[in-house]
């Protein structure tokens, strides 16, 4: 008799273990009864009928999906490798379970093909300079395509862009040439401003000859200060006449 009771207790414990499930706050349980969709249950404690009911848990948290590097030929015929990262989550557990066999794998494959397609329609300069624009375009396309699966793509980021070595060298030369061009422009602007200032100074000196003579004397004073030597120079009569006229 005791063996029968023990057997019944074991059967009851196994039944309770198979029928009582605990679903976490970030999970939902899709329940099928005899192969037909019954309900989405959770979070908390749920009860299933063993053998008759079948359950699958789905995580509702945001999933980070790394898109492996893809070989892409841009619109201007440059071969590059582009990788990305996709952020998505399950919004409708029923669709994610019933409409697609493996939503994670399907989203990964869709992200790879969409990345190749979008980057192949753009030129290299656009991919490098307008990455945010491409990110938004990728997110919109993926979100629209995964919506029937109950999946929401919230963000897509192009992570790395690998260029061929010859392209890297060409871009480095282009950047160096651009820096040299800017340096020459800045130097030319400086010379123009200096010439303009000298022209204005020459015009002032032409209007006041005494300023030219004083500048001449100042230059001689600077020379004598810098070099410890005796400097003999002829003094033009014009300077003497200008100086004598200024002291009258």
VENDASUL-V161561 format. One record per residue. D_CENTER is the distance of its C-alpha to the mean C-alpha in Angstrom with 2 decimals. Layout:
D_CENTER
D_CENTER
This chain:
73.83
71.40
69.57
69.15
67.73
65.35
64.24
63.69
61.67
59.42
59.02
58.18
55.55
53.92
54.05
52.39
49.69
48.94
49.14
47.41
43.63
41.27
37.88
35.19
33.52
30.22
32.16
34.29
37.16
37.88
41.65
43.68
47.48
49.41
46.34
45.68
42.88
44.35
41.74
38.52
39.69
38.41
37.41
40.51
43.68
44.48
47.59
47.80
50.87
50.98
51.20
50.86
47.39
44.21
40.98
37.34
34.84
31.34
28.59
26.97
24.18
20.49
19.88
16.80
16.95
15.49
15.57
17.06
16.14
17.56
19.45
18.51
20.41
18.67
20.85
21.71
22.90
20.41
20.21
16.89
15.81
12.77
12.16
10.59
11.51
13.59
15.13
18.61
22.09
25.66
27.07
30.35
31.93
34.75
32.64
30.41
33.70
35.82
33.61
31.70
32.96
29.83
26.97
24.59
25.43
25.44
21.96
20.71
22.55
21.47
17.74
18.43
20.50
18.27
15.25
17.74
19.21
16.26
14.81
18.47
19.02
16.43
16.90
14.98
14.14
12.80
10.52
9.19
9.34
8.90
6.10
6.46
10.09
10.22
8.81
11.61
14.02
13.71
14.28
17.22
18.85
18.68
19.91
22.75
23.77
23.91
25.70
29.13
28.46
27.99
24.35
21.63
18.00
16.16
12.45
10.56
7.15
6.94
7.29
9.10
10.65
14.14
16.22
20.02
21.66
23.45
20.33
18.81
22.18
22.35
19.02
20.25
23.52
21.98
20.06
23.37
25.34
23.18
23.75
27.42
27.66
26.35
28.72
31.60
30.94
30.92
34.07
35.76
35.06
36.55
39.60
40.05
40.09
42.45
44.73
44.77
45.75
48.44
49.78
50.12
51.85
54.17
55.13
55.99
58.04
59.80
60.89
62.09
63.57
64.22
60.50
60.36
63.27
61.78
58.52
60.63
62.36
59.12
57.76
60.98
60.71
57.19
58.40
61.35
59.20
56.79
59.60
62.69
65.09
67.65
66.68
69.42
68.55
70.72
70.54
70.77
73.52
71.10
69.35
72.72
73.74
70.46
70.77
74.47
73.74
71.07
73.52
76.31
